[in-house]
C-alpha cells in the first residue's frame, strides 16, 4: 500500500513541478522531474514483482514452504 501511495504522491509532485505557474528555476525542475521519474520506475518494478508473487501464490503455482528443523539424534 505504501508503494502505491508513493507513486501517487510522485505523480502529484510531477504535476506541480511541471506546471508553468510555479516559480521554480528550470534546472531545479529538470532535476526534480528526473529523480521523480527514476523513483516511479523503481517503485513500479517493485510493485510488478510483488503482484507477480501474489498471483503465483493465489493460483497455487508456488507452494509456501515453511522452514523446518530436524534434529538427528540416534538412540
C-alpha atoms as one frame of an Amber mdcrd trajectory, in Angstrom:
protein
   0.000   0.000   0.000   2.894   2.351   0.728   4.323   1.799  -2.769   1.021
   2.717  -4.422   0.707   5.849  -2.290   4.287   6.790  -3.118   3.620   6.535
  -6.847   0.516   8.709  -6.459   2.446  11.295  -4.448   5.269  11.354  -7.010
   2.733  11.829  -9.798   1.250  14.780  -7.927   4.757  16.210  -7.412   5.491
  15.914 -11.133   2.205  17.668 -11.893   3.080  20.563  -9.595   6.694  20.909
 -10.685   5.907  20.759 -14.398   3.274  23.462 -14.018   4.283  26.805 -15.586
   2.517  28.646 -12.749   5.034  27.566 -10.081   8.130  29.765  -9.936  10.914
  27.177  -9.776  14.101  27.627 -11.821  14.217  25.449 -14.940  17.283  23.479
 -13.820  15.662  22.565 -10.497  12.519  21.471 -12.331  14.613  19.207 -14.535
  16.376  17.647 -11.526  13.122  17.047  -9.641  11.440  15.561 -12.713  14.360
  13.225 -13.409  14.538  11.993  -9.811  10.767  11.560  -9.654  10.798   9.588
 -12.895  13.551   7.337 -11.590  11.671   6.758  -8.316   8.475   5.929 -10.219
  10.358   3.387 -12.349  11.872   1.680  -9.285   8.552   1.593  -7.407   6.691
   0.221 -10.422   9.248  -2.591 -10.808   8.869  -3.462  -7.118   5.078  -3.447
  -7.432   5.240  -5.686 -10.513   7.415  -8.229  -8.685   5.107  -8.189  -5.664
   1.999  -8.602  -7.829   3.594 -11.461  -9.752   4.408 -13.242  -6.479   0.867
 -12.799  -5.145  -0.701 -14.067  -8.385   1.532 -17.157  -8.323   0.505 -17.889
  -4.724  -3.207 -17.360  -5.456  -3.129 -19.701  -8.448  -1.234 -22.333  -6.490
   1.854 -22.289  -8.661   4.143 -21.611  -5.758   3.725 -23.554  -2.552   4.631
 -21.796   0.650   7.259 -23.977   2.267   7.863 -23.299   5.949  11.326 -23.706
   7.342  11.737 -26.910   9.293  14.385 -28.052  11.697  15.038 -31.745  12.144
  17.438 -32.907  14.783  19.089 -36.230  14.108  19.726 -37.967  17.459  20.281
 -41.702  17.149  19.139 -43.550  20.259
